[in-house]
Amino acid sequence: MGKEELTAQETALYDRQIRIWGVDAQRRLSKSHILVAGMTGTIVEFCKNIVLAGIGSVVLLDDRLVTREALSVNFLVPNDEEKLKGRSLAEVCCNSLKDFNSMVHVSVEKGDLSALDGEILDKFDAVVIGRASFATKKTIDGICRKRSKKIAFFTVDCRDSCGEIFVDLQNYVYNQKKNDDNVECQFHYPSLEEAVAVPWNRLPKNVTKLYFAMRVIERFEAAEGRIPGETTAADISSVQQLRGELCKANSINESRIPDELLKRLLEGTREHPPVCAIVGGILGQEVIKALSGKGNPLKNFFFFDAKDGKGIIEDISSL
Amino acid sequence: MDTIEVSNLNRQFLFRQCHVGQSKAKVAREAVLKFRPNINITAHHANVKNSEFNVDFFKQFNVVLNGLDNLDARRHVNRLCLAAGVPLVESGTTGFLGQVTVHVKGQTECYECQPKPTPKTYPVCTITSTPTKFVHCIVWAKDLLFAKLFGDRTQDNDLNVHSADATNSSKNNEDISVQRDDEDCEKYGKRIYDHVFGYNIDLALSNEETWKNRNKPKPIYIKDVLPEPGMHQNGTNNTLDITDKSSLSAMHSLGLMNPQDTWTLAENSKVFLEALSLFLKKREKDIGSLSFDKDDQLSVEFVTAAANVRAASFGIPMHSLFESKGIAGNIVHAIATTNAVIAGLIVIEAIKVLKNAANSFRMTYCVEHPLKKMLLMPVEPFEPNKSCYVCSEMPLTLEVNTHKTKLREIVEKIVKNKLGVNLPIIMHGSTLIFETGDDLEEDMVANYALNLEKALCDLPSPVTSGTVLTVEDFQQEFTCSINITHREEFDDEKEPEGMVLLGLTPDLYEKPSKVATTEESTSMAPQEKPATVSDSDDEIEIVVLEESNRFAGSKRKLVETSITNSHDPKGKDGINVANDVGKLDDGHDDEVVVMKACNEDVRKKAKLV
């Protein structure tokens, strides 16, 4: 990292945030490159946040066409039929996102997320995945962990008025301020695969029910070969059955995963905009921390439920 | 009424570079309509305290969401919402911290039930004679020196500008800040420098008493700092005709390019002289009417340099321009992410209000370091504070010297500042002793002007110990009574205002709180001295406790443990939003989070943006 100073334009634009994390962190941010897959409402909020913050570049991946639903949760999609004709979500969002900060390079990558290999991923310092199948997420996380370059991995998913963030920073070393000293701390993050494999009865008793509920839905979608998010109220009985099997296998009581919560997640597949803002904000902050190297990173799950209003961090690891 | 600035663009994403200078309200409206065309938005580019925004105006709404950046306006809106009976969702952020609170008349605390700290002030002598922190030097440079040299010369100013120089007996009463006819800018600059950093310090040192228990300052004269002639010569920009005043910069013309660097004493001195010179040569028209503006590069450079030389004199560490600007400009750090989180939470509360889901209102706190695993902590709102002078009309007591204190001081320091009244009407019984307003008759205005300059006991309707004054504001529909108690003496350091207002806070809040932040420079009237400045190392501390029986005073509703799971009607967009409490206390995974308001264990210093 050279000793180049920020330009006058950067200093003026980023003044208020430089006062939080300093010039060095800002510089590191401006040299960082991110891949973002799946332009959900939450992901769009996240993109807005990191573009405003002055990330180096963002590559968007989502070949899906724009739908009515997208219009209702995605503020990057303009309300203009002409502009949307024949263009993918990624293309439309890319156009809008560029406007937010001319110093950030925003572009589109076409194709399937699951088809990406290590060489392509090496271009990035972080990969952030919106809704995707568990298999895909697991695969990408696995590739990231195998590269010699450190690639941070994040997933985010919001359903009904709930949201979940997963963070994998592999072996993360950072400086923490303890009293007046700078202490070097190290976090060992489990992979996504490792984390969800931790037997449920080994987790602390107060782990939020949302964690378990999301795992049940995840398994259900995988077992049924569903596109992520394509569930309905009618699925409840199958899901309850799956819940029973999983709880038995993990030796916990079924009552830890209430029917009411499962129903909400099955029915509420469309995101709720204020929840997108909240979860997209937390995710944005985590990615900024990881890429700038400044600030205590979250380990390793974050949950939010507007129903009780709590934003909770859960450490799901086998330690 | 704000316009868009470049520094807003890192988070206020409805705005673009091309909008800088335009009305925030108008541009925001247009930006939103682009992605949500069919909604009704009206933009008012105006001050929310304007008389058009009266109770009837507020009554039009089902809910009010505040995004204000100063305490004064928030209190004003709070009172109007109380008067109109409209729920208010308040919020604020500072860096990684933020909170959202809901205020419903009669059901929850109002915004002022828990007093918010008013911006910090410093004792005059600390600023003029015995600074110990860098912020004192900034206040000196900004409110004394800068004001004296570039501001309204007729204003009272504590800076000593007289020289009791024996060799110049005819100029004994000369105001040194005035440029002499035959004097060029360089000479003038050096003369000012030597006077405020050299002569004034020597003068202060001659009073041994002051320095008995304090470190003595060192006088600084230009010849010692910049000994070589020509060292203070102007930089390279000099001959260019710079029409763009905002790009005028002393530091740049001296080759000092990095605002994050801390300059040496010599460099600061050069910046001081160069900035002064540039003001005189390129901005003569501004001189005499300038007030400090954090976005005015040259002003910031001058104040930084002046504060640093003074700091050097008093053995206080010097600071960079970047840091100085933050302190002098009361700059609050801010990022898009926290703002997004808080915005989302605001909407969630607003939806609850619109659905009349009274039991589900929450105050939510966003913290940087998780407390009990939580980054977002919801808390049930408290019931109204029965001692709140705003929503419960509790009377206050003012201890003041009724023989010496003028009515004007009561109006400025107490009524406007502490009580947040906008258009005060002060009565003694049925006698009006003061009013403000556009529709007053001339003789009334004259009468009130006379009253302002009288000591309380000398008023036509004498105010003495035992008098009860009534303070009102019709627009805010605010009324409050103040019991006056006479007291002879006040401590200069602990009670710098010379009066004490009681009943404003529960006793424990009387310890001075170190907070002051508003994005705009805070609202003290020009004759107030010194003005307010932020202390940059303040932080929010929220202590969360769970034992409800430790609450002193206010009864609070705790969350019910029974599960209420009524059918949730779907909104228009097919979204399920809980409109019921649901399960909040589930035993193991949902602990009730509860905040103490009135107990000595809690220290809650909140920064509001």
Interface residues (C-beta under 8 A of the other chain):
Chain A: E5 T11 A12 L13 Y14 D15 R16 Q17 I18 R19 I20 V23 E45 K48 N49 L52 A53 G54 S72 F75 L76 V77 P78 N79 D99 F100 N101 S102 D160 S161 K205 N206 V207 T208 K209 P258 E260 R264 E267 G268 R270 H272 P273 P274 V275 C276 A277 I278 G280 G281 I282 G284 Q285 I288 N296 L298 F302 F304 A306 K307 D308 G309 K310 G311 I312 I313 E314
Chain B: V6 S7 L9 N10 R11 F13 R16 Q17 K34 F35 R36 P37 G95 F96 M257 N258 P259 Q260 F322 G326 I331 V332 H333 A334 I335 A336 T337 T338 N339 A340 V341 A343 G344 L345 I346 V347 I348 I351 R362 T364 C366 H369 P370 K373 M374 L375 L376 M377 P378 N565 D573 G574 I575 N576 V577 A578 G582 K583 L584 D586 H588 D589 D590 E591 V593
